[in-house]
Amino acid sequence: MIATDTFVDFGRRMAATQGCPHVVIAVTPNPVRGLDPVALSARVEAMLPTIVEGFTLQPAEIERRGIEGGKRRSPPVRAQLPV
């Protein structure tokens, strides 16, 4: 899943209601609307490792990482360039 930091908690709750409580979420700062192509590209690039993990990790590994440390959440992915 891809979400802005404003909607990540809502996305996690919705995923849980659909039986995916440990879904991988790539997070970017809100807002994204109105970003120029360079800024948007920087945000996408910053999220790519998380997106690839979401597509390639086995469900058991995603769940293990989600359970590890209690309710610990991954920090939002931030672009390297100021946006």
Buried (B, 14 or more C-beta within 10 A) or exposed (E): BBBBBEBBEEBBEBBEEEEBEBBBBBBBBEEBEEBEEEBBBBBBEBBEEBBEBBEEBEEEEBBEBBEEEEEEEBEBBBBEEEB
